[in-house]
Amino acid sequence: MQREFFLCKTAINGTYLLHLNGDYTPKIDKSNVQQEDTIEEDAPIVCSKKCSSFVFDVMKYFEEQYGLESIIPYLSKKKLWGIKKQDEFSLAGFFFHGTTEELKQRNNASSYTNGNPYKRWFEEPFKVGDDTVYLSNQWRDDDKNGLSINSFEKMIQTCFDEEYCIERDSSNGYELKVN
């Protein structure tokens, strides 16, 4: 039997939730008993309690499902790549473009406040066209400055599909869903 499902990464490393899409009614042949289990149709594709982990997992999902070429028309390519659409979203410093050594050097640089190393980019790379880039981990759940979840959602809807949305859930944190 084939079923459509979503695998949702949880906040605990190495654990996942499996969500079947739609209703699932298994038939148990033992003593002619039928059992019904109903699964939510709007199960999240990706969920995480931490903002930056959520964005990373969503970008990995899109990279695996579609590739990241759809963001190319919106890129501003410098050392730090931004993604921008006029009057829609502006995500400055979305990616770092450089070598692994440059990334490690930047991630080991001291913070301004306490002098300890301050990692600002995830070390697992992404491929955008022929370029290798590293995603920022400086995400916020407000629209004051920088990389916000609301702008990220607008970017997803523009670059991938308007049907995707981000919801906040008290138990899962941030969730990527299809409307």
Salt bridges, closest charged atoms under 4 A:
ASP42 OD2 - LYS177 NZ 3.75
ASP57 OD1 - LYS9 NZ 3.58
GLU63 OE1 - LYS60 NZ 3.04
GLU102 OE2 - LYS79 NZ 3.21
GLU123 OE2 - LYS119 NZ 3.37
GLU124 OE2 - LYS60 NZ 3.30
ASP131 OD2 - LYS77 NZ 3.49
ASP131 OD1 - HIS97 NE2 3.33
ASP141 OD1 - ARG168 NH2 2.68
ASP142 OD2 - ARG140 NH2 2.84
GLU167 OE1 - LYS177 NZ 3.34
GLU175 OE1 - LYS177 NZ 3.31
